[in-house]
C-alpha cells in the first residue's frame, strides 16, 4: 500500500540520484509555489536514456508525459527521487 498524497509518498523507498534513475522510480517536486520547500507533486519515471528523463504525472487537468531535462518548470522544482522496493531487483 502507498500513501495518497505526494508529500506522504516521499517518505517511502530509498533516495536515488538523478543519474541513477530508472523506470518505476518516483520524482518529487515543489507544488505551484517554487519558493516552497514542501513536496506538492509527484511523477513516475517512464523512460531514461543519456541526458533524458521522462515522467508521467497528472497536470493541467490531465495525465501527461514530460521530459524533465527540457522543462523550465520542473527542473527548478525538483526536490528528490525515490525507488520503492517491490521485492525484486
Secondary structure, 3 states (H helix, E strand, C coil): CCCCCHHHHCCCCEECCHHHCCCCCEEEEECCCCCCCCEEEEEEEEEEECCEEEEEEEECCEEEEEEHHHCCCCHHHEEEEEECCCCCC
